[in-house]
Amino acid sequence: MKLSTLLSFIALAAGMVWLSAAQASDLEGTAWRLLNIASMDDSMEVPDDPNKYTLELGADGQAAMRADCNRGRGSWESKAASQISFGPIAATRAMCPPGSLSDSYLAQFQWVRSYVMKDGHLFLATMADGSIIEFEPLPPVVAMVLGEEIRAAEVSELQQAIFTQLMDQYAAEQGIVIEEAEIEAYLDKMSSGMAAQGLTAEEELTPDEAAQVEVMRRQMGEALIRQWKIKKSLYQTYGGRLIYQQLGPEPLDAYRQYLEERQEAGDFAIEDAEMKQAFWGYFTDESRHDFMEAGSADEANAFSKPPW
């Protein structure tokens, strides 16, 4: 579908009309997070974490953006129904991790000219409908982690935010690093496993597609190796029971004890009562897990050999 017809389709499908001039003020004081950027060539950019890409439209005409590891500020205005534009955006220029949409996201705002609301989502359209940028409301602040506000609509988002930041801190404190040779060993093992199963779909990929797959595999390998090393370190430090998980053994009690220590130290606090109960329920509700038998071979060998 051409983007030049997409915005009209959005309105027609909902049986709605463009916002009136009086309704333009509905944008004042709102906060959003990015869902996707759809381009005229039918390509779509989707953030790995919507909370890393936000837009706040102040009632004072000022706009604030988070773009992964960068921050941006500028002005915004809506002079007529369905119209919106942004002034020059002053942004930090940190080098974000591979795969970041930071530059692409921030570059959109200079071209934005119109907007529409549908089912609580905000759609910004750039000049000539070159891009359609879809947002959903930014969830409320439910926790603080290492001095940063955490917004989440689901407990899974909260868990990811807390674990990501605290495990990053733990890995840095423990000197956990990933060696290039370990990543190569992981990739070799993956390739051998696929060949053994007769999976040859990659032979049909273009060079560009193959390169993208290689980058994704390396990122996956690095993440899995890092996660395994953190789990091993936590288990060696705290001990406790292990549970079976799809990606290997998990030191449930060690996770819980470490998180309790970090909470006591003030590294994180969950402010929403329901979210807090759901978060800790993962560690306290034993019916959710399949535990390794104490003294079993599985327990003894859980972290004896790297999976790569």
N, C-alpha and C positions, 0 to 999 in steps of 0.2 A: 504494500500500500504506500502511495506517495505521501510524504509528510504534508504536502499542500492540501490534502483531503482529510488527514487524520484528525485535525482539530475540529473540523466541521462534523466528522463522524462522531466524535466524543459528545458533542452537544446534541446532535440529532438522536443518537442512541439513548440518551437519557431523557429525551423529550424536553430539553431545557432551552432557554434563551440566554444570550450574553448578559453578563451582570450589568445592572443599572449603575449610573454614576453614584448613587447614594450607597451602593453596596461596595464600592471600591475601598471604603474605610475598613471593611472586614479584614483586610490584609494587615492593618496596623497592629503591631504588638504580637504577631504570630511567629511561630518557629517551626521549621520543617527539616526533614532529612531526605536525602536523595534516594530515589528508587532506580532510575535509569535515565540515560540520555539517548534518545533515538534520533538517528541522522537521516538525511535525505536518501542516502544510498541503502537504506534499510538495515544498516548496521546498528547495533545497540551496545552501549557501555553500561555495565552493571557493577556497582561498588561491592567489594568483598564484605564491607561492613557499612550499612547506611549511616550509622552514627558518626562516621568519620567525615561525612560530607553534609554539612548543615547550612541552613539559611535562616537568619533572623531578621524580620522586617520591623524595625522600631517605629513607634508612633511619632518619633521626632524626625522621620525621614532618613534615618541612618540604617544601613544594612551591615550585618556581620556574617561572615562565612567561615566555616571550618572546611578545609580541603585537605584531608588526610593529615600530614604533618605540618601543614601550613595554615595560616590564618589570613583572612582578608577583611577589609572594611571599605565602605563607600556609601554613596547616597542612593536613594531610590525615590521614585515618584509615580503617581498614577493620575494623569491629568484628565482622563475620560474613561467611560465604561470600557472594561476589558483591556485597557492599555496600562503598561508598566514599562519603565526603563530604569537603568542604573547608570550612575555616574562612574568616573574612573575608579577602579578598585585598587587600593594599595594593599599589597600582600607580601608576606614573607616568602623567601625563595629557598627554603631548605630542600635538600635532595631526599625525596621520599623513597620508600622501598620499591623494587621492581613491581610493575603491575598497577602502580598508583594512578588514580584518575585526577590527581591534584591539578596539573596544568590544564588538562582538558576541561575540567569542571569550571575553574576560574575564568577560562577564556570565553565561556558562553555568555557571561553577563553583559559584556559590552554590546552584544547583538540582540539581547532580549527586547521585544517590543510589545508583546501582548500576553494575556493570561486567561485561564478559565478554571473554574472549580467544578469538580465532579466527584460525587461520593466521598467528600471530605478530602480529596487529593487536589493538589495544586499543579497545574500544567503551565509552564512558561514556554512561549514560542519565540524563536529568534527571527530575524529579518528573513522574509521570503520563506518562512517555515523551514529554514535550514536545519533546525533541530527542535525537538520537543523534549523538555526536561520535566520529568515527573517527580513530585515530592509527596510524602505523606507527613502528617503532623508529627513533630518531634515529641517522643514520649516524655513523661515527667521525670525529674531527677529522683532516683530511688536509692542511690548509694553514693558514697565518696570513696575513691581508691587513690591512695598516694596523692591526695590533695586535688584530685580531678573529679568533677561531677560525672556521674554515670546515669545515663537515661536509658530506660528499657521498658518495653511493653510486655515482654515475656521473660520468665525466669531463665530461659536458655540464653537470652541476650545478656542478662545480668551475670550468669555464670561465666560466659565467655569473656566479658569485660574484666571481671575480677581475676580470673585465672590468667588471662593474657598478661596483665600488668604485674601481678605478683610473681608469676613464673619467670617473666623477663628479669625482674629484680633478683629472684633467687638464682637464676643462671649466671647473672653477672657477679653476684656475691661469691658463688662457688667456683667461678672460673670455668664454667661449662662452655666449651667451644666445639664447633663442628669442623672436622678436617675435610679437605677436598678429597682425600683418598677414601674417606668413609662414604661420601656422596657417590663417588664413582663405583664403589663396591655395591651400594644399594641399587644403582642404575643397572649394573651388570646382572645382579640377581633378578631384578624385575624383567630384564630382557630375556634372560634364560628361562624364567618361568613362563613368559608369554609364548616363547618359541616351543617349549615343551607341550603347551596346550594347543599349538597350531594356530595361534592368533597372529595373523599376517596383515591385518587391516592397514597398518602403517605403510605398507608398500604402495598403497594407492594415494598417499598424501602428497601434496605439492611440497616443494622445498620450504616455502613459508609456513605451511601448516605443520610440517615436521619440526621446524625450528620452534614453533609455539608449543608443541607437545613436549619437546625437550626441556624448555624452560619450566613448564608446569611440573614435569617429573622431578626436576632438580629441586624446585621449591617444595614439592611434596616430600621428597627424600630428606631434605634438610630439616623440615618440620618434624618428621617422624623420628629421625635420629636424635634430634634435640629433646623431643618429648621423652624418648626412652631413657636418655641420660639423666634427665631431671627426675623421672620416676625412680630410677635406680638409686640416685643420690638420696632422695627422700626416704626410701625404704631402708637404706643403710643407716640413716640417721635416726629414724623414729621406729622402724620395725612395724609390728602390727599385722593385721590380716590383709590378704591379697584377694582380689576378685578377678574373675574372668571378664575380659572385654574383647571386642572385635579386633582392636589394634594391639592386643597383648595384655599382660597382667597389669593391674592397677593397684597401687598401695593405698587402699581406701582409708585405713586408719592413719597412715602417715600424712595423707592430704589433710584429713580433718584436724590433726594435731597442729600441723604447720599453720593452717588457716586460723585456728583458735589463737595461736601465738601472735599472728599478724593482726588479728582483730584486737587482741588485748593491748598490743603495742600502738594501736591507733592508725595502722596502715590502711585499714578499710572499715567502713561502717555502713550497714544496710539500714536505711531510714524507713522504708516501707515495710510494715509489719507482715503483710501477706507474702511479699517477696522474700523477706528474711526467713520465714517459716519454710517456704518452698526450697530456698537455697540450701539450708541446713538439712532438710529432709533427705536429700540425696545421700548424706553421710550417716544419718541416724536411723533411717528406715531400712532395716536389714532385709526385709521381704523383697526389695528391689534387686538384690544382687545374688550372684552365684559365687559363693566363697570357695577358695581353694582349701582343701583339707589340711589342717595343721600337721606338719611333719611329713606331708606327702612329697613325692618326687617333683610334682608340678611346683610346689612352693619352693623346694630346695633349688630348683633349676630356673626359677622365674627370670632372674637377671644374670644368669651365669654366662650366657652367650649372646652377643649382640645379634639382632635379627637380620642384619645385613651382611 
